[in-house]
Amino acid sequence: MGLRFIFMLTRNDKTVEEAERHLETALAAGVHHIGFKDVGLPFKRLKKLNAAIKAGGATSYLEVVSLDRDSEVTSARAAVEIGVDILLGGTNVDAVLPVLQGTGILYFPFPGRIEGHPSVLTGSIDEVVDSAIDLASRDGVHGLDLLAYRSSENVTGLMAAVCTAVDKPVIMAGSIGSREQIRIARRSGAAGFTIGTAALDGEYPADGPALEMQLRSIQRDVAGVNQHLSPNAPKNLDRAFASFTETWSPRIAGQVNNMMVKLAKFEGEFVWHHHETEDELFLVHKGRLLMKFRDRDEIIEQGEFIIVPHGVEHCPVALDGICEVLLMEPATTVNTGNADDARKVTDLKRV
């Protein structure tokens, strides 16, 4: 799984007044992980907000701001009643775990000492790591919420040290606002990160300050950091077929997992053959194709396709001159199959 982007409907550790409107923008942009704080809006609105997040197909997160034990327990109980998927933050783990037991809510508390409002992470890297190890060892703790960018320590070293020390996912929270910071979080081994204020205030590097532009820029950067950007552009079949003249010499046009997309021009009759393990799909782009089988002949017209299962002897024949065919077959497929024929091609060119 790649690095996960969690959009927080928050500013200065409070859920913003315009949370519902921003949620609509986030869902329309395809954001799949959305969170809010336990303060800033009335409880009923938080509950409706959570329901709207989940109705939109996203995972919901509640991040606890409370630092004292009683307030944190109250927040945990609120998380249960609201019905969030994941509870982030908080430091009073022993008091919260019994509240969450049996609820199905995943729990990611803060490692280290948390102070102030907005919250900051205090203590040395070693101290935070020791806290992380202790928390991660607890049953019921599913991961950690690390306020890395709110620490005065070396942030890169802190994130790497915590991720190395524990075998549970670590989410980086607090004041992330650039592609470089996202890249560093990914390189450290983080499972995810949160961004709220930077996007809401239009401060993330993007084409504009509008929230939609901010979110799309973050998503693009996350996809790039995760190496999930596609290098593929549309291919025009007419132009691709026009780029070569050889017949019975397939060209590689693309690949889908282990399946090759090939383009070939057929002329006249090929050789009887079969493939031991590979199925083949023949889709006629232009012309007419006759597929001979031992028990019958099939004519495939333009815009039609036929699948030839492995082990079945067949002999393609181009009718009415040149026939342009798109093939889908495993990468191991040789055009002549088991036959010994001069038209065998093993080093395929690309188009």
LUMDOZA-873366 format. One record per residue (C-alpha): residue in one letter; x negated, z, y negated. Coordinates in steps of 0.001 Angstrom, whole numbers, plus 500000, padded with zeros to 6 digits. Each point is the difference from the previous one (the first is absolute). Layout:
% LUMDOZA-873366
<pt type="A" u="X" w="Z" v="Y"/>
...
This chain:
% LUMDOZA-873366
<pt type="M" u="500000" w="500000" v="500000"/>
<pt type="G" u="498749" w="499202" v="496502"/>
<pt type="L" u="499880" w="502252" v="496978"/>
<pt type="R" u="503517" w="501079" v="499003"/>
<pt type="F" u="501226" w="499868" v="496378"/>
<pt type="I" u="502474" w="502754" v="499074"/>
<pt type="F" u="501765" w="499463" v="496673"/>
<pt type="M" u="500865" w="503309" v="498366"/>
<pt type="L" u="502962" w="500126" v="497625"/>
<pt type="T" u="498139" w="502653" v="498032"/>
<pt type="R" u="498098" w="500689" v="496814"/>
<pt type="N" u="498024" w="503181" v="499305"/>
<pt type="D" u="501121" w="501468" v="503331"/>
<pt type="K" u="503710" w="499575" v="499244"/>
<pt type="T" u="502543" w="497510" v="501302"/>
<pt type="V" u="500846" w="497747" v="497065"/>
<pt type="E" u="503438" w="499759" v="498439"/>
<pt type="E" u="500149" w="496252" v="500671"/>
<pt type="A" u="499217" w="500436" v="503711"/>
<pt type="E" u="503069" w="498143" v="501280"/>
<pt type="R" u="499314" w="496936" v="497832"/>
<pt type="H" u="496320" w="499960" v="500971"/>
<pt type="L" u="500990" w="500322" v="503651"/>
<pt type="E" u="502049" w="496796" v="499776"/>
<pt type="T" u="496958" w="498196" v="498602"/>
<pt type="A" u="497752" w="501369" v="502740"/>
<pt type="L" u="502351" w="499048" v="502816"/>
<pt type="A" u="500450" w="496503" v="498548"/>
<pt type="A" u="496195" w="499667" v="499927"/>
<pt type="G" u="499820" w="500872" v="503700"/>
<pt type="V" u="498418" w="503447" v="499658"/>
<pt type="H" u="500430" w="501766" v="503348"/>
<pt type="H" u="498796" w="503543" v="499178"/>
<pt type="I" u="501572" w="501837" v="497060"/>
<pt type="G" u="499765" w="503635" v="498949"/>
<pt type="F" u="501056" w="502524" v="497394"/>
<pt type="K" u="499269" w="503625" v="499016"/>
<pt type="D" u="502148" w="503029" v="500598"/>
<pt type="V" u="500400" w="500542" v="496241"/>
<pt type="G" u="501220" w="497872" v="497111"/>
<pt type="L" u="503517" w="499122" v="501179"/>
<pt type="P" u="502932" w="502110" v="501254"/>
<pt type="F" u="500172" w="500543" v="503727"/>
<pt type="K" u="503068" w="497764" v="500438"/>
<pt type="R" u="498234" w="497082" v="498340"/>
<pt type="L" u="496915" w="500521" v="502157"/>
<pt type="K" u="502185" w="499916" v="503092"/>
<pt type="K" u="501683" w="496768" v="498883"/>
<pt type="L" u="496614" w="498563" v="499067"/>
<pt type="N" u="498690" w="500686" v="503491"/>
<pt type="A" u="503080" w="498433" v="501568"/>
<pt type="A" u="499504" w="496885" v="497868"/>
<pt type="I" u="496343" w="499752" v="501027"/>
<pt type="K" u="500890" w="500104" v="503678"/>
<pt type="A" u="502989" w="497680" v="499562"/>
<pt type="G" u="497545" w="497517" v="498490"/>
<pt type="G" u="497924" w="500072" v="503172"/>
<pt type="A" u="497134" w="502047" v="498552"/>
<pt type="T" u="498371" w="503209" v="501208"/>
<pt type="S" u="500689" w="502966" v="497700"/>
<pt type="Y" u="497478" w="502607" v="498841"/>
<pt type="L" u="500498" w="503288" v="498184"/>
<pt type="E" u="496893" w="501516" v="498415"/>
<pt type="V" u="500096" w="503724" v="499352"/>
<pt type="V" u="498863" w="501221" v="496594"/>
<pt type="S" u="500638" w="503715" v="500623"/>
<pt type="L" u="496907" w="502089" v="500643"/>
<pt type="D" u="501366" w="503486" v="500720"/>
<pt type="R" u="501272" w="500814" v="503450"/>
<pt type="D" u="503667" w="500613" v="499238"/>
<pt type="S" u="500405" w="496893" v="497848"/>
<pt type="E" u="498281" w="497889" v="502602"/>
<pt type="V" u="502258" w="501243" v="502773"/>
<pt type="T" u="502972" w="499187" v="497778"/>
<pt type="S" u="498596" w="496498" v="499502"/>
<pt type="A" u="499512" w="499551" v="503739"/>
<pt type="R" u="503591" w="501013" v="500631"/>
<pt type="A" u="501060" w="497523" v="497337"/>
<pt type="A" u="498005" w="497288" v="501776"/>
<pt type="V" u="501911" w="500749" v="503196"/>
<pt type="E" u="503363" w="499879" v="498249"/>
<pt type="I" u="499108" w="496861" v="498063"/>
<pt type="G" u="498880" w="498371" v="503254"/>
<pt type="V" u="496637" w="498542" v="498986"/>
<pt type="D" u="497748" w="498384" v="502564"/>
<pt type="I" u="496720" w="501524" v="498831"/>
<pt type="L" u="499172" w="503183" v="498067"/>
<pt type="L" u="496821" w="499804" v="497952"/>
<pt type="G" u="498038" w="502755" v="498323"/>
<pt type="G" u="500312" w="503732" v="499837"/>
<pt type="T" u="497478" w="502571" v="501117"/>
<pt type="N" u="502028" w="502718" v="501733"/>
<pt type="V" u="499897" w="498369" v="503398"/>
<pt type="D" u="500779" w="503039" v="502143"/>
<pt type="A" u="503198" w="500610" v="498049"/>
<pt type="V" u="501121" w="496357" v="499983"/>
<pt type="L" u="499388" w="499086" v="503646"/>
<pt type="P" u="502878" w="502129" v="501356"/>
<pt type="V" u="502364" w="498381" v="497490"/>
<pt type="L" u="499077" w="496491" v="501176"/>
<pt type="Q" u="499912" w="500739" v="503713"/>
<pt type="G" u="502358" w="497728" v="501924"/>
<pt type="T" u="501032" w="497967" v="496943"/>
<pt type="G" u="497910" w="496895" v="500695"/>
<pt type="I" u="498487" w="500146" v="496509"/>
<pt type="L" u="496293" w="499142" v="499938"/>
<pt type="Y" u="497923" w="502515" v="498049"/>
<pt type="F" u="496904" w="499196" v="497911"/>
<pt type="P" u="498882" w="503135" v="498059"/>
<pt type="F" u="497260" w="500189" v="497357"/>
<pt type="P" u="496551" w="501051" v="501236"/>
<pt type="G" u="497901" w="502137" v="497631"/>
<pt type="R" u="501072" w="502122" v="497042"/>
<pt type="I" u="502637" w="498484" v="497720"/>
<pt type="E" u="500388" w="501278" v="496441"/>
<pt type="G" u="501911" w="499171" v="496848"/>
<pt type="H" u="502704" w="497559" v="499046"/>
<pt type="P" u="499381" w="497106" v="500320"/>
<pt type="S" u="498200" w="501147" v="503115"/>
<pt type="V" u="496230" w="499848" v="500362"/>
<pt type="L" u="497797" w="500530" v="503032"/>
<pt type="T" u="497307" w="502662" v="499616"/>
<pt type="G" u="497102" w="501048" v="502193"/>
<pt type="S" u="496964" w="498302" v="501481"/>
<pt type="I" u="500093" w="497131" v="502475"/>
<pt type="D" u="498980" w="502357" v="502795"/>
<pt type="E" u="502815" w="502386" v="499129"/>
<pt type="V" u="502582" w="497223" v="499943"/>
<pt type="V" u="498704" w="498646" v="503312"/>
<pt type="D" u="500218" w="503440" v="501615"/>
<pt type="S" u="503582" w="500303" v="498775"/>
<pt type="A" u="500817" w="496515" v="501298"/>
<pt type="I" u="498608" w="500785" v="503444"/>
<pt type="D" u="502012" w="503206" v="500158"/>
<pt type="L" u="503250" w="498323" v="498955"/>
<pt type="A" u="499566" w="496993" v="502266"/>
<pt type="S" u="499599" w="502293" v="502985"/>
<pt type="R" u="503533" w="501373" v="499585"/>
<pt type="D" u="502876" w="498805" v="502141"/>
<pt type="G" u="502640" w="498603" v="497682"/>
<pt type="V" u="497486" w="498695" v="497462"/>
<pt type="H" u="500019" w="496225" v="500382"/>
<pt type="G" u="497471" w="499137" v="497311"/>
<pt type="L" u="498587" w="501013" v="496622"/>
<pt type="D" u="500814" w="499280" v="496355"/>
<pt type="L" u="496660" w="500023" v="498188"/>
<pt type="L" u="499955" w="500219" v="496185"/>
<pt type="A" u="496708" w="498165" v="499976"/>
<pt type="Y" u="500157" w="498527" v="496519"/>
<pt type="R" u="500941" w="503356" v="498557"/>
<pt type="S" u="496794" w="501620" v="501172"/>
<pt type="S" u="496896" w="500534" v="497868"/>
<pt type="E" u="497836" w="499308" v="503053"/>
<pt type="N" u="498654" w="496595" v="501034"/>
<pt type="V" u="503267" w="498304" v="500902"/>
<pt type="T" u="498528" w="497378" v="502313"/>
<pt type="G" u="498007" w="502607" v="501884"/>
<pt type="L" u="502984" w="502350" v="500175"/>
<pt type="M" u="502340" w="497390" v="501491"/>
<pt type="A" u="497458" w="498837" v="502552"/>
<pt type="A" u="499127" w="503556" v="501002"/>
<pt type="V" u="503632" w="501023" v="500580"/>
<pt type="C" u="500923" w="496817" v="501883"/>
<pt type="T" u="496935" w="500376" v="502220"/>
<pt type="A" u="500674" w="503673" v="500707"/>
<pt type="V" u="503609" w="499687" v="501227"/>
<pt type="D" u="501714" w="497809" v="502567"/>
<pt type="K" u="503331" w="499864" v="498177"/>
<pt type="P" u="501030" w="497561" v="497231"/>
<pt type="V" u="499013" w="500860" v="496438"/>
<pt type="I" u="501983" w="498815" v="496971"/>
<pt type="M" u="498164" w="499846" v="496674"/>
<pt type="A" u="502084" w="501246" v="497088"/>
<pt type="G" u="499630" w="500515" v="496288"/>
<pt type="S" u="498935" w="497656" v="497212"/>
<pt type="I" u="499157" w="496850" v="501959"/>
<pt type="G" u="500275" w="497033" v="497675"/>
<pt type="S" u="497736" w="497081" v="500919"/>
<pt type="R" u="499132" w="497597" v="502796"/>
<pt type="E" u="496522" w="501514" v="500223"/>
<pt type="Q" u="501450" w="503455" v="500623"/>
<pt type="I" u="502276" w="498539" v="502675"/>
<pt type="R" u="497018" w="498264" v="501594"/>
<pt type="I" u="498031" w="503258" v="500031"/>
<pt type="A" u="502929" w="501820" v="501600"/>
<pt type="R" u="500208" w="497326" v="502706"/>
<pt type="R" u="496274" w="500126" v="500641"/>
<pt type="S" u="500103" w="503796" v="500294"/>
<pt type="G" u="502421" w="499721" v="502934"/>
<pt type="A" u="503176" w="501020" v="498154"/>
<pt type="A" u="503359" w="499211" v="501578"/>
<pt type="G" u="501757" w="499593" v="496664"/>
<pt type="F" u="500085" w="500788" v="496307"/>
<pt type="T" u="502556" w="500731" v="497307"/>
<pt type="I" u="500472" w="498421" v="496593"/>
<pt type="G" u="502634" w="501136" v="497531"/>
<pt type="T" u="499044" w="500449" v="496341"/>
<pt type="A" u="497623" w="497035" v="499820"/>
<pt type="A" u="502729" w="497582" v="501109"/>
<pt type="L" u="502823" w="501586" v="498028"/>
<pt type="D" u="497939" w="499988" v="496814"/>
<pt type="G" u="498825" w="496411" v="500507"/>
<pt type="E" u="496349" w="501045" v="500254"/>
<pt type="Y" u="499094" w="498388" v="503327"/>
<pt type="P" u="498068" w="496728" v="499502"/>
<pt type="A" u="502703" w="497351" v="500320"/>
<pt type="D" u="501503" w="496956" v="498293"/>
<pt type="G" u="502121" w="502295" v="497869"/>
<pt type="P" u="501238" w="503573" v="499557"/>
<pt type="A" u="503437" w="499429" v="501538"/>
<pt type="L" u="500468" w="502085" v="503131"/>
<pt type="E" u="500687" w="496973" v="502194"/>
<pt type="M" u="496677" w="498448" v="498931"/>
<pt type="Q" u="498223" w="503304" v="500531"/>
<pt type="L" u="501347" w="500424" v="503533"/>
<pt type="R" u="499281" w="496412" v="501010"/>
<pt type="S" u="496431" w="500319" v="498720"/>
<pt type="I" u="499486" w="503213" v="501975"/>
<pt type="Q" u="501467" w="498406" v="503126"/>
<pt type="R" u="497773" w="496951" v="499580"/>
<pt type="D" u="496929" w="502208" v="499627"/>
<pt type="V" u="500970" w="502077" v="503037"/>
<pt type="A" u="500476" w="496833" v="502045"/>
<pt type="G" u="496575" w="498816" v="498875"/>
<pt type="V" u="498324" w="503305" v="500825"/>
<pt type="N" u="501719" w="499979" v="503409"/>
<pt type="Q" u="498957" w="496374" v="500522"/>
<pt type="H" u="503651" w="499059" v="500377"/>
<pt type="L" u="499993" w="497065" v="497577"/>
<pt type="S" u="500753" w="496626" v="501551"/>
<pt type="P" u="497502" w="497165" v="499432"/>
<pt type="N" u="502580" w="497444" v="501123"/>
<pt type="A" u="501749" w="497519" v="497739"/>
<pt type="P" u="502803" w="497584" v="500954"/>
<pt type="K" u="498959" w="496881" v="501895"/>
<pt type="N" u="501748" w="496679" v="499573"/>
<pt type="L" u="500405" w="498281" v="503356"/>
<pt type="D" u="500155" w="496491" v="498557"/>
<pt type="R" u="496684" w="500479" v="498202"/>
<pt type="A" u="498425" w="501773" v="502970"/>
<pt type="F" u="500913" w="497198" v="502430"/>
<pt type="A" u="498835" w="497395" v="497474"/>
<pt type="S" u="496524" w="501594" v="499925"/>
<pt type="F" u="498995" w="498605" v="503426"/>
<pt type="T" u="500602" w="496895" v="502107"/>
<pt type="E" u="498628" w="500851" v="503465"/>
<pt type="T" u="502528" w="500221" v="502811"/>
<pt type="W" u="500077" w="502515" v="502859"/>
<pt type="S" u="497539" w="502156" v="498022"/>
<pt type="P" u="501814" w="503149" v="498783"/>
<pt type="R" u="499050" w="501622" v="496695"/>
<pt type="I" u="500272" w="503755" v="499370"/>
<pt type="A" u="502381" w="500659" v="497100"/>
<pt type="G" u="500343" w="503769" v="500359"/>
<pt type="Q" u="500166" w="502954" v="502353"/>
<pt type="V" u="502664" w="502631" v="500737"/>
<pt type="N" u="498367" w="502822" v="501956"/>
<pt type="N" u="498618" w="498197" v="503066"/>
<pt type="M" u="502232" w="496972" v="499524"/>
<pt type="M" u="498524" w="496903" v="498402"/>
<pt type="V" u="502025" w="497725" v="497733"/>
<pt type="K" u="498686" w="496497" v="500666"/>
<pt type="L" u="500829" w="496546" v="498656"/>
<pt type="A" u="499524" w="496916" v="502143"/>
<pt type="K" u="500786" w="496313" v="499907"/>
<pt type="F" u="501108" w="498484" v="503286"/>
<pt type="E" u="499853" w="496290" v="500806"/>
<pt type="G" u="500928" w="498469" v="503307"/>
<pt type="E" u="499867" w="502053" v="503200"/>
<pt type="F" u="497829" w="503055" v="500661"/>
<pt type="V" u="498847" w="501343" v="503379"/>
<pt type="W" u="502001" w="501975" v="502536"/>
<pt type="H" u="498802" w="503604" v="499875"/>
<pt type="H" u="501028" w="503633" v="499944"/>
<pt type="H" u="498645" w="503253" v="498541"/>
<pt type="E" u="499353" w="502927" v="502312"/>
<pt type="T" u="500976" w="502803" v="497617"/>
<pt type="E" u="501028" w="498510" v="496634"/>
<pt type="D" u="503502" w="499049" v="498869"/>
<pt type="E" u="500251" w="497237" v="497376"/>
<pt type="L" u="502516" w="499165" v="497294"/>
<pt type="F" u="500270" w="496364" v="498805"/>
<pt type="L" u="501888" w="499488" v="496714"/>
<pt type="V" u="500427" w="496389" v="498904"/>
<pt type="H" u="499329" w="499580" v="496281"/>
<pt type="K" u="500292" w="496207" v="499931"/>
<pt type="G" u="500762" w="497441" v="502682"/>
<pt type="R" u="501364" w="500494" v="503519"/>
<pt type="L" u="498381" w="501694" v="502950"/>
<pt type="L" u="500686" w="499451" v="503686"/>
<pt type="M" u="499014" w="502951" v="502179"/>
<pt type="K" u="499710" w="499022" v="503635"/>
<pt type="F" u="500521" w="502659" v="502645"/>
<pt type="R" u="499881" w="499523" v="503763"/>
<pt type="D" u="503787" w="500430" v="500239"/>
<pt type="R" u="501184" w="498311" v="496756"/>
<pt type="D" u="499114" w="498533" v="496613"/>
<pt type="E" u="500943" w="501599" v="496681"/>
<pt type="I" u="500078" w="498253" v="496608"/>
<pt type="I" u="499194" w="502216" v="497012"/>
<pt type="E" u="501218" w="498592" v="496716"/>
<pt type="Q" u="498640" w="500694" v="496527"/>
<pt type="G" u="500756" w="503614" v="499038"/>
<pt type="E" u="500390" w="501110" v="503630"/>
<pt type="F" u="497633" w="501927" v="502223"/>
<pt type="I" u="499442" w="500668" v="503672"/>
<pt type="I" u="498143" w="502819" v="501761"/>
<pt type="V" u="497934" w="499188" v="503052"/>
<pt type="P" u="499344" w="503103" v="502147"/>
<pt type="H" u="496584" w="500575" v="501532"/>
<pt type="G" u="499539" w="498533" v="503469"/>
<pt type="V" u="502459" w="497151" v="499360"/>
<pt type="E" u="498548" w="496490" v="500296"/>
<pt type="H" u="500861" w="497795" v="497065"/>
<pt type="C" u="498945" w="496770" v="498319"/>
<pt type="P" u="500696" w="499428" v="496261"/>
<pt type="V" u="500763" w="496446" v="498909"/>
<pt type="A" u="500362" w="498846" v="496384"/>
<pt type="L" u="502930" w="497639" v="499560"/>
<pt type="D" u="500242" w="497434" v="497207"/>
<pt type="G" u="496365" w="500239" v="498862"/>
<pt type="I" u="498360" w="503126" v="498580"/>
<pt type="C" u="501735" w="503319" v="500610"/>
<pt type="E" u="499001" w="503001" v="497846"/>
<pt type="V" u="500276" w="503278" v="501892"/>
<pt type="L" u="499553" w="503646" v="499008"/>
<pt type="L" u="498770" w="502070" v="502941"/>
<pt type="M" u="500191" w="503763" v="500512"/>
<pt type="E" u="497798" w="501205" v="502833"/>
<pt type="P" u="497455" w="502723" v="500835"/>
<pt type="A" u="496507" w="499595" v="498630"/>
<pt type="T" u="498660" w="499488" v="503523"/>
<pt type="T" u="502042" w="496823" v="500559"/>
<pt type="V" u="498087" w="496761" v="500662"/>
<pt type="N" u="502025" w="496871" v="499289"/>
<pt type="T" u="499381" w="498398" v="503410"/>
<pt type="G" u="500659" w="503175" v="501984"/>
<pt type="N" u="498817" w="499644" v="503597"/>
<pt type="A" u="499508" w="496215" v="499737"/>
<pt type="D" u="496679" w="498202" v="499717"/>
<pt type="D" u="500541" w="497595" v="497122"/>
<pt type="A" u="497792" w="498388" v="497343"/>
<pt type="R" u="502372" w="501232" v="497275"/>
<pt type="K" u="499174" w="503650" v="500688"/>
<pt type="V" u="499216" w="501868" v="496752"/>
<pt type="T" u="498429" w="503463" v="499960"/>
<pt type="D" u="498484" w="500140" v="496498"/>
<pt type="L" u="503050" w="499698" v="497783"/>
<pt type="K" u="499795" w="499104" v="496321"/>
<pt type="R" u="502147" w="501702" v="497354"/>
<pt type="V" u="502433" w="498617" v="497453"/>
